[in-house]
């Protein structure tokens, strides 16, 4: 007979109850508590409930979305870097599109600031190209076009991490397999995503509302940004448990936008309140979950978890939809 609950006396006057089914623990005390026993119990609770882990990643360097009046791309980069340093976050990858520098060459300052802070860069294609709308050959060429600047800025360090634009990995199985084969041949790791609340959608409204000095609307944006982030963090955790039967190490997709920079400290606080520990992309993607491949053409792509749910024909958990229509209408 299996025992699902164990009572463990950890010291005089203190008992710990471990629930094996729920992988949790709690302490039960009598009026007499000894400090040593209390510390031991807290230590064992920590062991019974390990923290979730998440890597923060940023797409679309050096430029993403419109800017509010008086804000610069360099200022956005500095704000993101400061928030990461204040949180003692591991080095976060920024996925860049070097083609943007053809239009605004001075935005190279963003990449220089990122590297000066010790943050690594990865490949997001030269022009933020859609694989679904282009041939395999054109997509491979766009990957290659991004490499000279990556190589020169990373000084031999590991820049062979690739993030698909739009998270679109190919609308046909043939395209998907061809690009995966190309990436493997050129020693790339795919920088998969498991948590995504489409943070990019708040950056445009923020620029418009800032231009109108609409402080009430900006407060509404802050509230909806955090509530949507919280909803989709839980959504990703639920999907991971459905697919893999356990919690996995997560990768969160963010963008190098002005509102992202404003909200990053609060977003990191939210993650920590939810029990997350910040880790590097390399640490997160050592999880065996990232060896999964749905191996199917998908018109809209999505996170690795969304792709796996579709591939396994699993029912998507109930969740609130993102407020896209409301965001699009704000401060018009």
N, C-alpha and C positions, 0 to 999 in steps of 0.2 A: 504494500500500500504506500503511495506517495504522500509525503508530508508537505503540505503547501505553506504552512506557517510554523516558524520556529521561535521559541522564547529563549533568549540567551542572556544569562546574568553576567554583566560585564564588571560588576564591582558591588560593594555594599550599597544597598538601597537603590540600585539602578538595573533595569532590565531592558533589553532591546528586543523588539519584535520584528522579525524579518518575514515579509510576505513574498514567497518565491514566485507566485503567479504574477504579481505586479512588479517584481524587481524593485521593491521599495523597503524602507526600514523606518521605524520610529522608536523613540525612547519612552519608557514608562518609568516614572520615578516614585519612590516613597519619600516621606518627608526628609530623610537624610540623604544628601547628595555629596559625594566626594568629588573634588575637582578632577582628579585623575580619571575617574570613571566617566565623568561627563565628557571629557576630551576624547576618551577612547570611543565612546558612543558616537560622538559627532564625526570622528574619523571613519568609523565603519559605515555610517549613513552616507558619507561622501563616496565611499567605495561602492556602496550598493546602488547609488544613483549617479553614474558618471555624466559629466557635462556633455552636451552636444557640441560639435565643432563645426565652424563655418569659415570659409575663406572669402574675403571681399575682393572683387575684381571690377575693373572700370573699363568700359568700352568707349570708342570714338575719340581717343586723343588724336590731335591736340584740340579739336573744336567740336562741340556738340550743342546744338539747339541755339536759338536766339539768346542774346544777352540783355539784361536790364540796363537802363541808362547808367552810365558811370562805372559799369563792371567790365573788367577785361578778362581775356582768356588766362593770362598769367595770374590774375587775382583769384580766379576760380581754382587753378592748380594749387596755388599757395594755401588756400582755405582747406582744400581736400587733404593736402600733405600735413597741415597743422593738426587737423582732426585725427588723422591716422597716428601721428606721433604722440598726441595727447593720450590716445587710447592704448599706446604701446602695442599697436597692431603689427603683426609680421608683415614683411615686405609684400605689398599688394601689386599684382600685375596690372599694367595699363595696356590695353590693346589698341594699337594705333593704325591710322590710315594716312600714310605719307603723302598721298595724292592731294590732301587738303592744303598742303603747303604750297602747291602750285598757285592757288588762289590768294592765300595770305601767308607769304614766306615768313613774316615776323612771328608767326605762331610756333616757330621752332623753339621759342623761349619756353613754351609749356613743356616740351620734351626735355629740354635742358634742365629745367627745374625738377622734373620728375626723376631724372637720373642723378642729379646732384643730391637729392634726398635718399639715394640708394634704392629707389624703387625700380623694378624691372619692367621691360617692355615686351610685348608679344605681337604676333601678326594677326591683323584683322582685315587683311587684304589692302591693296593700295588705294582703291576707290570706294570701299564699302560695297562691293559688288554682290548682287543677288545671284546665287548659284541657280536658283529656279528659273531665272530669266535669261541665263547665259549658257554657253556651251562649256563643257568640261575643259576644253583647251583654253578658252578665254579666262576661265576662273583660275586655272593653274598659272597663267601668265600674270594675273593680278596678284596672286600670292608672291610670285617671284619678284615683281616690281617693288614690293614693299621691303624686300630683304636687304638691299644695300644700305639703306639708312639704319635699319635695325641693327645690322652687324656693326656699323661704325659707332653707334651710340652705346651698344652693350659691351663693347670691348672684349669680345670672346666669351661673355657670360651667356647663360642659357636663355636665348630668345626664341627657341623653337617650340613655342606654345601657340596653338592656332585657335582662334575663336571665329566661328562662322557668323558673318553678318546676318542679322535678323534671326539667328539660330535656325536658319534654313540649311539643312544638310543634303538637299536634293529632292526634287519632286518625283524622281524615278529611282528605282533600285539601282539601275545601271550607273546613273550619275553619282549616287551615294557611294557605291562600291569603288568607282573610278577615283574619286577624290580621296577617299580613305586610303586607297592603295598608294596614291601619290604622296600623301602626308607621311605614311609609314616609310616609304622609300626615301623620303627626304628627312627622316628622323624627327618629325614633328609629334608632339603630344596634342591631342584635342582637348582644349580647355572647356570641358562640359559645364553646364549650368544645371543646378537642381532647384534653386530658389530665384524666382523672378516675379516682381509685381509691376513690371513695366514702368519703372521710375521715370523714364524719359518723358512720359506724358505730362508731367508736372512742370517741366522746364519752360515750355512755351507759354502757358498761362501765367507763370511767375513773371516772365519778362513783360507781358502785356499789363498785368496788374501793377507791377512796379512802375511802369511808364505812366500809369494813371494815378499813382499814389493811393491805390485802393488798399488800405491796411486791413480792412475787414475781410476782403477777398483773400488776401495773403494768409491771414489766420485760418481761413477755411481750407486753403491749400495745405497748410501745415497739418491740420487735423486729419484731412482725408489721406494725405501721404502716409502718415503713421498708422492710421487704422487699416489702410489697404496693405501696407507692409506686414502688419501683424496678421491679417487674414491669410495672406499668401505664404507666410512662414509656416503657419499651422497647416495650410493646404499641402505644402511640399513635404512636411513631416508625415502627414497622413498617407500620402501617396507612397513615400519610401517604405513605410511599414507594410502597406498592402503588397508592394512588389517584392520586397526583400525579407519581410517578416521581422524587421529590426530597424532601429535608428541608424542612419548612415552619416558620414561626414559630408557636409553640404558645401556648395559653392554658390554665392550670391552674385547676381549680375546687377551692376550699377553703371551709371554713365557719368562722364566728366562734364556735367552741366551745372549751371549757376545755382539752381534750387537744390540739387543733390549736395552741393558744397555747403549750403546753408543748413540742410537737414542731417548731414552725416553724423554730427555728435549725438543727436537725439536718436537716430537710427541705431547707432552702436549701443547706446544705453538700452534701447528696446531689446536688442539681441542679448545683451548681458542679463537683462531682467528675465528673459525667456530661458536662461540657463545655458547660453551659448558661449563658447570660448573661441576666440579668433585664432586661426591657424593660417599657414601659407597655402597657396594653391597646390604646391607639390605634396604637402602633408595630406590635404583633403583628398586628392585624387589617387592616393595610394589605397584608398578603400576599394575592395574588390567590386563594389557596385559599378565603378567607372569602367570596368571591363565589359559591361553590358553593351550590346549593339542590337537595336531593334531590327536592323537590316531590312528596311522597307522604305519606299518612296513616300514622302509626306509633303503635301502642298504647303502647310503652314509650320512645319517643324515644331518648335517649342523646346522646353527643357528636356533633359534626358528622362526625367520621371514621366512627363506627359507623353513622350514618345513610347516609353515602355508600357504605360497604361494602355495606349492604343494597340501596341503590338500584341499584348496579352489579353486584349478584349476585356479589360477590367472597367468597372463602373467608376466614373470620376466621383470623388466625394462631394457632398453638398458644400457650396461656398458662395460668397457674395461676388457678384461680377464687379470688375473694375469700373470706376465712374468716368468712362471715356467721354460720353456725351456731355456730361456736366463740365468736365475739364475743357473740352473744346469750345464750350459756350462762354466760359468765364472771361470777363473784361474785354469783350468784343466791342 
